[in-house]
């Protein structure tokens, strides 16, 4: 499992980027969910996907009692698909962060997306 933590200094959040490499990562992912108090239908589905080695998926998980957002992606079949899934899930992260800060502005969304994409650049381009 690949895990990177990014502080989002312009908003009060940390982004935990988690990339599943194989079904052997299921126990570690389950520990991360427990650590952040995440237990829901979507986290159960994600664990099932990892345990059954399903590919090309991702989800965003939040616990509003802590300033952390988890972006989890499954193993992907190509670099292009990986990039597509990361960008899709990143949009959910941006929407959550701005909504939590009561920001409803397209330009703020564009700036935050660019900022976070820049932070993820090296991870995305491995």
MARVO-24668 format. One record per residue (C-alpha): residue in one letter; x negated, y negated, z. Coordinates in Angstrom, 1 decimal, padded with zeros to 4 digits. Layout:
BEGIN
+--------+--------+--------+--------+
| residu |      x |      y |      z |
+--------+--------+--------+--------+
|      A |      X |      Y |      Z |
...
+--------+--------+--------+--------+
// end
This chain:
BEGIN
+--------+--------+--------+--------+
| residu |      x |      y |      z |
+--------+--------+--------+--------+
|      X |  000.0 |  000.0 |  000.0 |
|      X | -001.2 | -003.4 | -000.9 |
|      X | -000.3 | -006.2 |  001.6 |
|      X | -001.1 | -009.9 |  001.4 |
|      X |  000.2 | -012.6 |  003.7 |
|      X |  000.6 | -016.2 |  002.4 |
|      X |  001.3 | -019.2 |  004.6 |
|      X |  003.6 | -021.5 |  002.8 |
|      X |  002.4 | -024.8 |  004.4 |
|      X |  004.9 | -027.0 |  002.7 |
|      X |  007.8 | -025.0 |  004.3 |
|      X |  007.8 | -023.2 |  007.7 |
|      X |  007.4 | -019.7 |  006.3 |
|      X |  005.0 | -016.9 |  005.6 |
|      X |  005.4 | -014.6 |  002.6 |
|      X |  004.4 | -011.0 |  003.1 |
|      X |  003.8 | -009.5 | -000.3 |
|      X |  003.9 | -005.7 | -000.2 |
|      X |  003.2 | -003.5 | -003.2 |
|      X |  003.9 |  000.2 | -003.0 |
|      X |  001.2 |  002.4 | -004.6 |
|      X |  002.7 |  005.8 | -004.0 |
|      X |  005.3 |  007.7 | -002.0 |
|      X |  002.7 |  008.2 |  000.7 |
|      X |  003.3 |  004.5 |  001.6 |
|      X |  006.8 |  005.2 |  002.9 |
|      X |  005.7 |  005.5 |  006.6 |
|      X |  003.7 |  002.3 |  006.5 |
|      X |  006.6 |  000.5 |  004.9 |
|      X |  009.0 |  001.8 |  007.6 |
|      X |  006.6 |  000.4 |  010.2 |
|      X |  006.6 | -003.0 |  008.6 |
|      X |  010.4 | -003.0 |  008.5 |
|      X |  010.5 | -002.1 |  012.2 |
|      X |  007.9 | -004.7 |  013.0 |
|      X |  010.1 | -007.4 |  011.5 |
|      X |  013.4 | -006.1 |  012.8 |
|      X |  014.7 | -005.2 |  009.4 |
|      X |  017.2 | -002.4 |  009.2 |
|      X |  019.9 | -002.6 |  006.6 |
|      X |  021.3 | -000.8 |  003.6 |
|      X |  018.8 | -002.5 |  001.3 |
|      X |  015.8 | -001.5 |  003.4 |
|      X |  017.1 |  002.1 |  003.6 |
|      X |  017.5 |  002.1 | -000.2 |
|      X |  013.9 |  000.8 | -000.6 |
|      X |  012.5 |  003.5 |  001.7 |
|      X |  014.5 |  006.1 | -000.2 |
|      X |  013.1 |  004.8 | -003.5 |
|      X |  009.5 |  004.9 | -002.2 |
|      X |  010.0 |  008.4 | -000.7 |
|      X |  011.4 |  009.6 | -004.1 |
|      X |  008.7 |  007.8 | -006.1 |
|      X |  011.1 |  005.6 | -008.0 |
|      X |  009.4 |  002.9 | -010.0 |
|      X |  010.1 | -000.6 | -011.3 |
|      X |  012.0 | -002.1 | -008.5 |
|      X |  011.7 | -004.7 | -005.8 |
|      X |  013.5 | -006.5 | -003.0 |
|      X |  013.2 | -009.4 | -000.6 |
|      X |  013.9 | -009.0 |  003.1 |
|      X |  014.4 | -011.7 |  005.7 |
|      X |  014.9 | -011.8 |  009.4 |
|      X |  016.0 | -015.3 |  010.2 |
|      X |  014.7 | -015.1 |  013.8 |
|      X |  011.1 | -015.2 |  012.5 |
|      X |  009.5 | -017.3 |  009.8 |
|      X |  008.6 | -014.4 |  007.7 |
|      X |  009.9 | -013.2 |  004.3 |
|      X |  008.9 | -009.8 |  002.9 |
|      X |  008.7 | -009.3 | -000.9 |
|      X |  008.3 | -005.6 | -001.6 |
|      X |  007.8 | -004.1 | -005.0 |
|      X |  007.7 | -000.4 | -006.0 |
|      X |  005.0 |  001.0 | -008.2 |
|      X |  005.5 | -000.3 | -011.8 |
|      X |  005.1 |  001.4 | -015.1 |
|      X |  003.3 | -001.5 | -016.7 |
|      X |  001.6 | -004.8 | -015.9 |
|      X |  004.3 | -006.7 | -017.8 |
|      X |  007.1 | -005.0 | -015.8 |
|      X |  005.2 | -005.7 | -012.5 |
|      X |  005.0 | -009.4 | -013.4 |
|      X |  008.7 | -009.5 | -014.3 |
|      X |  009.7 | -007.9 | -011.0 |
|      X |  007.4 | -010.1 | -009.0 |
|      X |  008.8 | -013.3 | -010.7 |
|      X |  012.4 | -012.1 | -010.3 |
|      X |  011.9 | -011.4 | -006.5 |
|      X |  010.0 | -014.6 | -006.1 |
|      X |  013.1 | -016.5 | -007.2 |
|      X |  015.0 | -014.9 | -004.4 |
|      X |  012.3 | -016.0 | -002.0 |
|      X |  012.4 | -019.6 | -003.2 |
|      X |  016.2 | -019.7 | -003.0 |
|      X |  016.1 | -018.4 |  000.6 |
|      X |  013.3 | -020.8 |  001.7 |
|      X |  014.9 | -023.9 |  000.2 |
|      X |  018.4 | -022.9 |  001.5 |
|      X |  017.1 | -022.3 |  005.0 |
|      X |  015.6 | -025.8 |  004.9 |
|      X |  018.8 | -027.3 |  003.4 |
|      X |  017.0 | -028.4 |  000.2 |
|      X |  019.3 | -028.4 | -002.8 |
|      X |  017.1 | -029.8 | -005.6 |
|      X |  016.0 | -028.3 | -008.9 |
|      X |  012.7 | -030.0 | -008.8 |
|      X |  011.9 | -028.8 | -005.3 |
|      X |  012.7 | -025.3 | -006.6 |
|      X |  010.3 | -025.7 | -009.5 |
|      X |  007.5 | -027.0 | -007.4 |
|      X |  007.9 | -024.3 | -004.8 |
|      X |  008.0 | -021.6 | -007.5 |
|      X |  004.8 | -023.0 | -009.0 |
|      X |  003.1 | -023.3 | -005.7 |
|      X |  004.0 | -019.7 | -004.7 |
|      X |  003.1 | -018.3 | -008.2 |
|      X | -000.3 | -020.0 | -007.8 |
|      X | -000.8 | -018.3 | -004.4 |
|      X |  000.1 | -014.9 | -005.8 |
|      X | -002.0 | -015.3 | -009.0 |
|      X | -004.9 | -013.2 | -008.0 |
|      X | -002.7 | -010.5 | -006.6 |
|      X | -000.5 | -010.5 | -009.7 |
|      X | -003.4 | -010.3 | -012.1 |
|      X | -005.2 | -007.3 | -010.7 |
+--------+--------+--------+--------+
// end
